[in-house]
Amino acid sequence: MPNNNLKYKLICFDLDGTIIDETIFIWQTLHDAFGSDKKKRKQYAEYFVNKKITYRQWAEHDLELWREAGATKTSMMNATDKLRLMPGALETLNKLKELKEKAKADGNCLKLAIISGSLNIALERVLPNYKDYFDDVYINHLIFDGKDGEKLAGIRSTAFDFENKADALREIANRENIPLSECVFIGDHDNDIHVAEIAGLSIAFNCKSERLAQIADIVIEKKDLREILKYII
Ligand SMILES: [Mg+2]
């Protein structure tokens, strides 16, 4: 007999500020580390907000600022040194992985996903074996090449940041045949608002956005990711 006691079948996480600690946005953390041109950064962020440029163009522009500041693969990796897993993140992910395996053995499904505008180098820094946990990872990927593999060559940018995070959740839920009412989203900031609005259960964790805190079903104040478990199991 399948065990149908799982209330939620898709658990989606934001990364920066949610699973990854010691950054609010990795893009900002890298700009600070490289001292990239503040005026240009601000200008391009405004262009994006005002829809004058696409997300991809904004990302490409930020890469150009890092190149101007002399960024290489090594220096970019070094700039992620201070990033840490959120307190309680590993215990939480191990628990969810255990539940996922149990669900599978019972003929049920539980899927884990990341929907984030963060960068692969940040995720790989804090959780190199992230593929052991997550079925889907929607994130930006930096591309390095050149003779020594050090040159910042480009980016495979995500189509699913800001309001489009909601599209990623819909896409996974449709593919896996999971109603949105059985989907959870956990995030911390303004770019999580749209996806939080459509998830069956939205959790604002380590929250820096007044609006997200207002619309989320649950707001967790304690900075320990294990706090989410009692709401989703
Ligand atoms: Mg975040």
Boltz pocket constraint, residues with backbone or C-beta under 6 A from the ligand:
constraints:
  - pocket:
      binder: B
      contacts: [[A, 14], [A, 15], [A, 16], [A, 17], [A, 18], [A, 24], [A, 187], [A, 188], [A, 189]]
      max_distance: 6.0
